[in-house]
Amino acid sequence: MSQGDWSQALHAAREAAQAAAEVLQHYWRRGVEVELKSDDTPVTVADREAELAIRAILQKALPEASIYGEEFGRDEQEHELLWMVDPLDGTKSFVRRTPFFSTQIALMYRGELVVGVSCAPIYGETMWASARGGAWFEGERVQVAATRELAQASLSAGNIKSLTMDARWAAWGALIRDSNRIRGYGDFCHYHLLARGGLDLVLESDVNILDIAALAVIVREAGGVFTDLEGQPLTLDTRGVLAGVPAVHALALSRLDAALKG
């Protein structure tokens, strides 16, 4: 497919993210009741209505694509094009009235992530990217930092419970000690900061592909590297990720890999 095709898909994804933002802002103001899914994670009417709004726009714009959504699952019919949608990534934040939640929309073509939109309406940030089209923050093209040394690097970690039981936990601690500083921005926020030069490395060991697919496109198009914890490309089954500026990502991956191999 051509760059023009990605532009059309990107336009649809941005429109869908804005439609979801309107739903989320509405329920943010009035409040919602919380239900628990079978995996004990929370869900609200805001999650469901936002995904329905997204699906309506994406289906109309690109009827030949399948949709895999957090709340309504994956279409039975398989296509080369797959939309990946998390209408409200950060429901726990949403229901606790903190602004660290977002809508994540990505497009995968034959296994490659090619479009990504990340919209955090209450926090006030939207970023987007498409394959070979660059990464953008509120209309301005962004790039990752030029950091090359760990001693100058800023690190951030999000969901890392499983890493505490992993051989790589001590290696992560050593990376923190050798870095300039450590933060824990979490969710969309640390990937946004990474893409526009405010951070140098992000690690999460407990994520869903729908949480980070769009962010992976954005970081990559901003000049960063975004892999799983073993340094491999993302797949639908990815659960742990390492994202960073090229030099720091390579160093961190080498240390984590060495720890895993003992």
N, C-alpha and C positions, 0 to 999 in steps of 0.2 A: 504494500500500500504506500501511497505517496505522502509527502509532508502535508499536502492539502487535506488529505483524509484525517490526519491527526488534528489539524486546525479545526475542522468541523466537529470532531469528537471533543476537543478541548472546549470549544464554545458551548456544546451541550452540557458537558460536565460542570462548567462554571455556572451555567443557568440553573442546573439541577441543585448545585450547592447553595445558591442563593434562595431557591424555593425552600430548601430544607432549613436554611437560616431563619426564614420568616416563621416557620412552624416552631422552631426551638425558642426563638425570642418570645413568641406568644405564650408558650407554656412556662418559660423561665419567669415571666412576670406574674403568672397566676398560680404556679405551683402544680404538682402532679402527685398522684398516688403511685406507689412503687409496688411492683410485683416481682416475684423471683422465678427465673427460668429453671429448667431441670438441672442445670449445672450450678445453681445457687447464685448466679449473677443477676443484677437488677435489670428490669426493663420497665418502660413507661409508655403511655400513650404518645408521648413526644417522639420516642424512638420509632414507633410504628408509623405514625402519620408522616414523619419526615422521610422514611424510606418509601412510602407510597408516592409522595410528591416527587422524589427523585426518579423512581421507576417510570412514572408517567412521562417524564421529559426524555429520559434516555431511550425508552422504547420507541417513542415517536421519532427521535432524531436518528437512531441507528437500529432499525428493526431487525437487522441481520445479526445482532449481537445477543448473546446470553447475558443474564444478570445473576450475580452471586451476592446476595445481601445478608447482612447480619440478622435481620428479623424474619425474613420470609424465604431464606434459603436460596438454593441454586436451581435455575431452570433445568428441567429434565433434558431438553434438547441441547446438544453440544454444538458450538460454533467455533470458528477460528478466533472470533472476537469475544472477549469476556469482560463485562463490567464487574468491578469489585467495589462493593458499597458498604460502608459503615455509617449509617445516618447520624449516630450519636456515639462517637467514641469518647468514653469518659462519663458514662451514665452515673457512676458513683459521685463524680464531681458535680454533675448537673443537679442531682437530688440534694446535695449538701450545700448548694448555692455558691459554689466556687466556679470561676470562669474557665477552668482548664478542661474544656471539652470541645469537640470539633466534629465536623462532617468530613469524611474521607471518601473520595471517589477516584478510582483508578481504572484504566483500560489495559487489558492484556491481549496481545496479538501473537498467536502461536507460541505462547510461553514467555514472551517478552513484555515487560511492563513499558507502555509507551505514552501514557497520559496520566497525569496526577493532579488533583485539586484538593487542597486542604484548607478548610474554612472554619475559623473559630470566631463565631459572630459576637459573643459577649466580650471576649478578649480583644477583639477588634483587628484580627489579622486574617488575610487570605493569601495563599501562595499557590502557584500553579506551574506546570511544566509539561512539555511534550518532547518526545524523542527527537534529538538534534534541533530542538527549538529553544533551548535555554530554560532557565528557571526564573520566575518572576514574583516579585513581592509588591503588591499594590501598584502594578504597572511599571515597576523599575526592575531591570535585569539584575540578578544577584550572583555572587560567586562565593565559594568557601574561602577561608583564610589561607594564607601562604605558609602557615606554621610548619616547620620541619623538625623541630626538636621537642621531645617529650617535656623537657624542663620548662618550655614556654607554653605548653598546651593546657587548655581548659577542658576538663572531662565532665560528663554528666551520665548518670545512670537512672533508669526508670524501674520497670518491673524486673527484679532480680532475685526473687525468693529461691528459685531452683538453683541459681548459681551458688548460693551459700552451701549447698550440698554437693558441689562439683569440685573436682581437682583444680579448676581454674580460679576458684575463689581467692586463694592466696596470691595468684598472679595478678588478679585485679587489684588487690590491696597494694602490691608492689608498684603497679602502674600509677595508682593514686599517690603513693609516696614520692614517686619520681616526677610527678607532673607539677604544673604551676598551681592549679587549684581544682577542686572537685565540687560539683553542683548536682542537684537532683531535680531538674526542671520537670521531667516527665512528659508523657502524652505527646501531643503534636509539638509542644513548645520547644523542646531541645532540638528537634529536627529543623524547625524553622530557624532557630539561632545558628545551628550548624551551617545551613544553606546560605545564610547571609553574613557569615564570618564571625559570629559571636561565640562559637564553641568549636572545638577541634575533634572531639570523639564522643560518641554516644554508644552505650551498651544496654541492651535489654535481653533478658533470658526467658521471659514469659509473655509473649505477645501472640496475637493472631494475625495472619497475613492481611486480613481486612483492615487491621489497625495501621499498618505501615506500608502498604503497597503504593499508595499515592505519594507518601513521603519519600519513598525510595526513588521514585522518578525525579522528584524535586531536588533531592540531594545529589543524585547522579548528574543531572543537567546543570547543577551549580558547580560541578567540577569535583565533587566528593566521591567516595567509594561507599557502597552499601551492600553488605553481604550477610550471610548467616554467620553464626559464631565459629564455623569451620572455614570460613572464607569462600563458600560456595554461593552461586546465584540463588536468589529467592525463588521458592516454589509455593504452591498452595499449602504445603505442609510445614512451612517454616515456622519455628516457634521462638528462636533466639536470633538477635541481630547485632551487628557491629557496623557502625557508620562513622565515617570521619574524613578528614582531609587525607590525601593519599599517603604522605609520609608517616603520619601518626597512626593511621589505620594499619599500615603494613607492620610497623613496630609492635603495636598492640596484638595483632593477630599472631605474630611470631611468638610472642611471650605466652599467649593463651594456649597456642598449639603445643608448645614445649611442655607446659604444665600438664596438659591432658595426656601427653605421651609419657610423662614421668621421667 
